[in-house]
């Protein structure tokens, strides 16, 4: 990860996410520090969805490392029922370019603040730029809480904490140096 990517992330987070008011409900795809991914309802009300897809335009997905909702339910049905409610999701696509699940029934419901881990569908080789700027996440809002139909979810990336701290610590110095070079 280069300094420019981290700087863009820091500025984007503060400008867009850091000060925006929370939606009534919204699903986000979150790339966590340990390189795992999760789907989170960042809103204030439950959100039921009957499909979701993650697309990588350049084919950086590794479906064998993805943990579908169906796989999660098979592994720990009590946890899945408690977190997602009754659901009937099944994988419909698992390629390097697209992973997706869909339901002909109830779908799944994430409560406000609930997070559901989906493994590491990008694996270890994917770069910050490939994931954060080359990924599309969509879901279908069944009950119209967000507006109904297919919704674009945000892809949120958290860089390694020490990298972000270095950028934030060096930002004032960089701005000062830039101002100094303009005067010269």
Secondary structure, 3 states (H helix, E strand, C coil): CCHHHHHHHHHHHHHHHCCCCCCCCCEEEEECCCCCEEEEECCCCCEEEEEEEEEECCCCCCHHHECCHHHHHHHCHHHHHHHHCCCCCEEEEECCCEEEEECCCCCEEECCCCEEECECCCCCCCCHHHHHHCEEEEEEECCCCCCCEEEEEEEEECCCHHHHHHHHHHHHHHHHHHHHHHHC
